[in-house]
Amino acid sequence: MNYDMPAHLKSSVIGAEVTIPITNHRLNLGTWKGIYFCEFRNSGGTRRLVLTIYS
């Protein structure tokens, strides 16, 4: 039995990447928007954040 199945399903629905516009060297998120990092596993390990900037 795979006990990580709920975490895999939630991760598939939420997604693993986000594209954010940057205007005048600032994140252009708008008034009610934010960025949240989620961990769906009960015992998640260390994670890496990869940032790629296209100009």
C-alpha positions in Angstrom: 0.0 0.0 0.0 1.3 3.5 -0.9 0.8 5.8 2.1 2.1 8.8 0.0 -0.8 8.6 -2.4 -2.8 11.5 -0.9 0.4 13.7 -1.1 1.0 12.7 -4.7 -2.6 13.5 -5.6 -2.5 16.9 -3.9 0.9 17.7 -5.5 -0.6 16.9 -8.9 -3.5 19.2 -8.4 -1.6 22.1 -7.0 1.4 21.8 -9.3 5.2 22.1 -8.8 6.0 25.4 -10.5 4.7 28.9 -10.8 5.4 31.8 -13.2 5.5 35.3 -11.7 5.9 38.5 -13.6 8.6 41.0 -12.4 8.1 44.7 -13.0 10.6 47.3 -12.0 12.7 44.7 -10.0 9.6 43.7 -7.9 7.2 40.8 -8.0 4.1 41.9 -9.8 1.6 39.8 -7.7 -1.3 42.3 -7.3 -3.2 43.2 -4.1 -4.7 39.8 -3.1 -2.1 37.4 -4.5 0.8 35.6 -2.7 3.2 32.7 -3.0 2.9 29.7 -0.7 5.2 26.7 -0.3 3.3 23.5 0.6 4.5 20.2 2.0 1.9 17.5 1.8 3.9 14.6 3.2 3.8 13.9 7.0 7.6 13.5 7.1 9.0 15.5 4.2 12.7 15.7 3.7 14.8 18.6 2.7 13.8 20.6 -0.4 15.6 22.8 -2.9 14.1 25.9 -4.4 15.2 26.5 -8.0 14.8 30.1 -9.4 15.1 30.8 -13.1 14.9 34.3 -14.4 14.3 35.0 -18.1 14.8 38.5 -19.4 
